[in-house]
Every structure is written in structure tokens, then in C-alpha cells.
Amino acid sequence: MKDKIEKALEKIRPMLQADGGDVEFVDFVDGIVKVKLTGACHGCPMSQVTLKDGIGRLLKEEFPEVKDVEAV
């Protein structure tokens, strides 16, 4: 599952990198995907929107077993 999540994150990564940010997969535990937002995404006021509406939506659509996405 972790490999699948990492591959799915590759789909959204170019959009984040275009704005100077990035996302790193950290872990998947009990339906929760843990990621680290880096670069311009770290500390950005819109990072929670990116996390929930962008990354979270993508992962939940592809993998029903994903319940939520959290930044660590």
C-alpha cells in the first residue's frame, strides 16, 4: 500500500513543485496517510487546503482505505 501511495503522490508533486513546494510520504497507519510538506508548502497559509482538498482528495479517490491525510 505504501508504494501505491507514493506513486499516487507523484501525480500531485509537479503542481506543488511549480509553486516551490513538495510533499514527502512519511507513513500509512490505520487509514491515515502521514506526509511532510516541504519547501514553500511548509508554513504556507494555504497548506491545509492543499493537504485536505488536493492531496487528501486524490488519495481518498484512489484508495478507499485512506480515511485522512495529516501533515507531520
PyMOL CGO cylinders between C-alpha atoms (Angstrom):
from pymol import cmd
from pymol.cgo import CYLINDER

trace = [
    CYLINDER, 0.00, 0.00, 0.00, 2.81, 2.39, 0.85, 0.3, 1, 1, 1, 1, 1, 1,
    CYLINDER, 2.81, 2.39, 0.85, 4.30, 2.01, -2.64, 0.3, 1, 1, 1, 1, 1, 1,
    CYLINDER, 4.30, 2.01, -2.64, 0.91, 2.75, -4.20, 0.3, 1, 1, 1, 1, 1, 1,
    CYLINDER, 0.91, 2.75, -4.20, 0.51, 5.89, -2.11, 0.3, 1, 1, 1, 1, 1, 1,
    CYLINDER, 0.51, 5.89, -2.11, 3.98, 7.10, -3.08, 0.3, 1, 1, 1, 1, 1, 1,
    CYLINDER, 3.98, 7.10, -3.08, 3.16, 6.57, -6.76, 0.3, 1, 1, 1, 1, 1, 1,
    CYLINDER, 3.16, 6.57, -6.76, -0.11, 8.48, -6.37, 0.3, 1, 1, 1, 1, 1, 1,
    CYLINDER, -0.11, 8.48, -6.37, 1.75, 11.38, -4.74, 0.3, 1, 1, 1, 1, 1, 1,
    CYLINDER, 1.75, 11.38, -4.74, 3.89, 11.59, -7.88, 0.3, 1, 1, 1, 1, 1, 1,
    CYLINDER, 3.89, 11.59, -7.88, 0.75, 12.80, -9.70, 0.3, 1, 1, 1, 1, 1, 1,
    CYLINDER, 0.75, 12.80, -9.70, 0.36, 15.86, -7.49, 0.3, 1, 1, 1, 1, 1, 1,
    CYLINDER, 0.36, 15.86, -7.49, 4.05, 16.57, -6.90, 0.3, 1, 1, 1, 1, 1, 1,
    CYLINDER, 4.05, 16.57, -6.90, 4.60, 18.59, -10.15, 0.3, 1, 1, 1, 1, 1, 1,
    CYLINDER, 4.60, 18.59, -10.15, 1.87, 21.05, -9.15, 0.3, 1, 1, 1, 1, 1, 1,
    CYLINDER, 1.87, 21.05, -9.15, 3.44, 21.57, -5.74, 0.3, 1, 1, 1, 1, 1, 1,
    CYLINDER, 3.44, 21.57, -5.74, 6.93, 21.91, -7.20, 0.3, 1, 1, 1, 1, 1, 1,
    CYLINDER, 6.93, 21.91, -7.20, 5.70, 24.53, -9.67, 0.3, 1, 1, 1, 1, 1, 1,
    CYLINDER, 5.70, 24.53, -9.67, 4.93, 26.73, -6.65, 0.3, 1, 1, 1, 1, 1, 1,
    CYLINDER, 4.93, 26.73, -6.65, 8.23, 25.94, -4.92, 0.3, 1, 1, 1, 1, 1, 1,
    CYLINDER, 8.23, 25.94, -4.92, 6.91, 23.24, -2.60, 0.3, 1, 1, 1, 1, 1, 1,
    CYLINDER, 6.91, 23.24, -2.60, 6.86, 19.48, -2.35, 0.3, 1, 1, 1, 1, 1, 1,
    CYLINDER, 6.86, 19.48, -2.35, 5.38, 16.59, -0.40, 0.3, 1, 1, 1, 1, 1, 1,
    CYLINDER, 5.38, 16.59, -0.40, 7.16, 13.63, 1.17, 0.3, 1, 1, 1, 1, 1, 1,
    CYLINDER, 7.16, 13.63, 1.17, 5.39, 10.41, 2.16, 0.3, 1, 1, 1, 1, 1, 1,
    CYLINDER, 5.39, 10.41, 2.16, 6.10, 9.53, 5.80, 0.3, 1, 1, 1, 1, 1, 1,
    CYLINDER, 6.10, 9.53, 5.80, 3.80, 6.65, 6.78, 0.3, 1, 1, 1, 1, 1, 1,
    CYLINDER, 3.80, 6.65, 6.78, 0.41, 4.97, 6.44, 0.3, 1, 1, 1, 1, 1, 1,
    CYLINDER, 0.41, 4.97, 6.44, -1.12, 3.78, 9.72, 0.3, 1, 1, 1, 1, 1, 1,
    CYLINDER, -1.12, 3.78, 9.72, -4.74, 2.81, 10.45, 0.3, 1, 1, 1, 1, 1, 1,
    CYLINDER, -4.74, 2.81, 10.45, -6.07, 4.53, 7.34, 0.3, 1, 1, 1, 1, 1, 1,
    CYLINDER, -6.07, 4.53, 7.34, -4.16, 7.75, 7.98, 0.3, 1, 1, 1, 1, 1, 1,
    CYLINDER, -4.16, 7.75, 7.98, -1.57, 8.90, 5.45, 0.3, 1, 1, 1, 1, 1, 1,
    CYLINDER, -1.57, 8.90, 5.45, 1.17, 10.99, 7.03, 0.3, 1, 1, 1, 1, 1, 1,
    CYLINDER, 1.17, 10.99, 7.03, 3.08, 13.37, 4.80, 0.3, 1, 1, 1, 1, 1, 1,
    CYLINDER, 3.08, 13.37, 4.80, 5.58, 16.16, 5.22, 0.3, 1, 1, 1, 1, 1, 1,
    CYLINDER, 5.58, 16.16, 5.22, 5.05, 19.35, 3.27, 0.3, 1, 1, 1, 1, 1, 1,
    CYLINDER, 5.05, 19.35, 3.27, 8.37, 20.93, 2.34, 0.3, 1, 1, 1, 1, 1, 1,
    CYLINDER, 8.37, 20.93, 2.34, 9.72, 23.97, 0.54, 0.3, 1, 1, 1, 1, 1, 1,
    CYLINDER, 9.72, 23.97, 0.54, 7.22, 26.77, 0.01, 0.3, 1, 1, 1, 1, 1, 1,
    CYLINDER, 7.22, 26.77, 0.01, 4.40, 24.48, 1.24, 0.3, 1, 1, 1, 1, 1, 1,
    CYLINDER, 4.40, 24.48, 1.24, 5.89, 24.35, 4.73, 0.3, 1, 1, 1, 1, 1, 1,
    CYLINDER, 5.89, 24.35, 4.73, 4.27, 27.15, 6.68, 0.3, 1, 1, 1, 1, 1, 1,
    CYLINDER, 4.27, 27.15, 6.68, 2.16, 28.39, 3.76, 0.3, 1, 1, 1, 1, 1, 1,
    CYLINDER, 2.16, 28.39, 3.76, -1.27, 29.67, 4.86, 0.3, 1, 1, 1, 1, 1, 1,
    CYLINDER, -1.27, 29.67, 4.86, -2.88, 27.57, 2.11, 0.3, 1, 1, 1, 1, 1, 1,
    CYLINDER, -2.88, 27.57, 2.11, -1.07, 24.36, 3.07, 0.3, 1, 1, 1, 1, 1, 1,
    CYLINDER, -1.07, 24.36, 3.07, -4.10, 22.91, 4.89, 0.3, 1, 1, 1, 1, 1, 1,
    CYLINDER, -4.10, 22.91, 4.89, -6.24, 23.46, 1.80, 0.3, 1, 1, 1, 1, 1, 1,
    CYLINDER, -6.24, 23.46, 1.80, -3.57, 21.78, -0.33, 0.3, 1, 1, 1, 1, 1, 1,
    CYLINDER, -3.57, 21.78, -0.33, -3.35, 18.94, 2.17, 0.3, 1, 1, 1, 1, 1, 1,
    CYLINDER, -3.35, 18.94, 2.17, -7.07, 18.23, 2.55, 0.3, 1, 1, 1, 1, 1, 1,
    CYLINDER, -7.07, 18.23, 2.55, -8.58, 19.32, -0.78, 0.3, 1, 1, 1, 1, 1, 1,
    CYLINDER, -8.58, 19.32, -0.78, -5.68, 18.37, -3.02, 0.3, 1, 1, 1, 1, 1, 1,
    CYLINDER, -5.68, 18.37, -3.02, -3.60, 15.55, -1.60, 0.3, 1, 1, 1, 1, 1, 1,
    CYLINDER, -3.60, 15.55, -1.60, -6.35, 14.10, 0.61, 0.3, 1, 1, 1, 1, 1, 1,
    CYLINDER, -6.35, 14.10, 0.61, -8.99, 14.11, -2.13, 0.3, 1, 1, 1, 1, 1, 1,
    CYLINDER, -8.99, 14.11, -2.13, -6.63, 12.42, -4.61, 0.3, 1, 1, 1, 1, 1, 1,
    CYLINDER, -6.63, 12.42, -4.61, -5.64, 9.67, -2.19, 0.3, 1, 1, 1, 1, 1, 1,
    CYLINDER, -5.64, 9.67, -2.19, -9.20, 9.02, -0.95, 0.3, 1, 1, 1, 1, 1, 1,
    CYLINDER, -9.20, 9.02, -0.95, -10.47, 8.74, -4.53, 0.3, 1, 1, 1, 1, 1, 1,
    CYLINDER, -10.47, 8.74, -4.53, -7.77, 6.23, -5.47, 0.3, 1, 1, 1, 1, 1, 1,
    CYLINDER, -7.77, 6.23, -5.47, -7.71, 4.26, -2.24, 0.3, 1, 1, 1, 1, 1, 1,
    CYLINDER, -7.71, 4.26, -2.24, -10.95, 3.72, -0.25, 0.3, 1, 1, 1, 1, 1, 1,
    CYLINDER, -10.95, 3.72, -0.25, -8.88, 2.52, 2.70, 0.3, 1, 1, 1, 1, 1, 1,
    CYLINDER, -8.88, 2.52, 2.70, -7.45, 6.04, 3.17, 0.3, 1, 1, 1, 1, 1, 1,
    CYLINDER, -7.45, 6.04, 3.17, -9.50, 7.82, 5.82, 0.3, 1, 1, 1, 1, 1, 1,
    CYLINDER, -9.50, 7.82, 5.82, -7.49, 11.02, 6.20, 0.3, 1, 1, 1, 1, 1, 1,
    CYLINDER, -7.49, 11.02, 6.20, -4.21, 12.76, 5.44, 0.3, 1, 1, 1, 1, 1, 1,
    CYLINDER, -4.21, 12.76, 5.44, -2.13, 14.51, 8.10, 0.3, 1, 1, 1, 1, 1, 1,
    CYLINDER, -2.13, 14.51, 8.10, 0.95, 16.70, 7.93, 0.3, 1, 1, 1, 1, 1, 1,
    CYLINDER, 0.95, 16.70, 7.93, 3.73, 15.79, 10.33, 0.3, 1, 1, 1, 1, 1, 1,
]
cmd.load_cgo(trace, "trace")
